Amino acid sequence: MCGIWALFGSDECLAVQCTNAMKIAHRGPDAFRFENVNGFTNCCFGFHRLAIVDQLYGMQPLRVKKFPYLWLCYNGEIYNHIRLKNKFEFEYQTKVDGEILLHLYDRFGIKEMASMLDGVFAFILLDTANRKVFIGRDTYGVRPLFRLLTDNGFLAVCSEAKGLVDIKTSMSTPAKITAFLPGHFEVFDLKLTGKVQSVQMDCFHCCTEEPKHAAYNKLESLGTGLELETVKSNIRILFEDAVKKRLMAHRRIGCLLSGGLDSSLVAATLVKLAKEEQLQYPIQTFSIGAEDSPDVAAARKVAAHIGSEHHEVNFTPEEGIRALEDVIIHLESYDITTVRASVGMYLISKYIREKTDSVVIFSGEGSDELTQGYIYFHKAPSPKAAAEDSVRLLKELYLFDVLRADRTTAAHGLELRVPFLDHRFTAYYLSLPEEMRVPKDGVEKHLLRESFKGLNLIPDEILWRRKEAFSDGMTSMKKSWYTSLQEHVESVVNDSQLEAAKTWFPSKTPTTKEGYFIRQIFEKHYPGRCEWTPHYWMPRWIKATDPSARTLSIYKPDKDQLSH
């Protein structure tokens, strides 16, 4: 996890602009570098480093003697860098995983380079010999990237939008700041003046396609055909491979554990592989919630079963409400579910940062989108419709759950790893027949659960535990976080304010007091930037005015029975 920032063709003195780079300092607490580009006085890079791989040469922009004309700033982890280095016999100067980008670009060009990377990344690559600038972002946008491009060719790029909002330009109207599309790369011509012109924007990988890099990772035990036993075995092999490759780190690894199916599978597989790889420390797992919450009880059960060093973080609604404004500033979003579910993740990340030495944090994001885990999938009109919605959700992850997971952890200088969003695992799962992937016997994610049945990897009652809304599962049986938040909102937003919402917020007008309250905080910090949240996350195929699972008639929160 790092923070990257770059300007090409700045209209204003770089000394003035560079203060903007400090707004993302939380992403890289270990070191900072600011570097001008020789020959281009108005071009520069800013980099905040969180040291995870290669403590010695990890500073950026990364430059190596072999390619003096290449400058690379990237935020991410390239899990197959050693495999590719050996395959193509590249000579490395450093031990940095990102060095592979320079060699691949030199040999194959930008599109091939991006499609061969197995990992999560956002990059800015400058080629001064050919006067080109390239930017790109991984398939699901696990690593963030924003760009600002003015009509006169001034390009500014940053890991978070907050590093671009106060950039000075010579334009009379504020320049648009947009999230860079996942799975894409963009090519710019760099003029002698330092200004740029966009010449190509292209997709290098879509989640439904098998990734190019799969060809270089032969998993001998993978079966062919669609026999249920073969499919289940393949799901296990690919999932375990996804977790295993993500063990690449010089810093301590931990795992978020909510007690739900997804984080439990991640944590259990992580603990198993850590033993096999003989990591020198026990895996720490972390859960958050009120002491009597269903999630905390379930997480405790899983931790005891897998033998992790378990930490419970107590969470009160008052703390959650106090953290809301900071959370919205970090998120740069006013989506209701995203904000609601981010509070717990933000507070648990704060605890990990302050009280432990775990820095690389595994988590279960992406599973609900991939395996049709949302409760509304029970109402899908057909398997085809369900499969299409699954892909839509995956393509929009960078606006919602992946955005939440990145910003809440990066706020505290942690690095997130999400094995469910492994390119190969997701492509395989999405290639399976539509009928295989739908909820079955009234249970969502049936195929995933079935794949891990009878292995004693996690307790049976957790394997078949129904989904809890994150904001509900972590709160007390007596009163949920959702209810507490609604009560707070009622006390600060009155009916007449909500009635006038259309006047204040003509675009994407909030329809509830909670929506109004969140939007008010967002507009206070990011006025006029409502396009950053293109739409609210909402369930499909049912009449819903609120995105929380708990307001759906098909939602039955578990009390004591964690059964199917």
Disulfide bonds with the S-S distance in Angstrom:
none
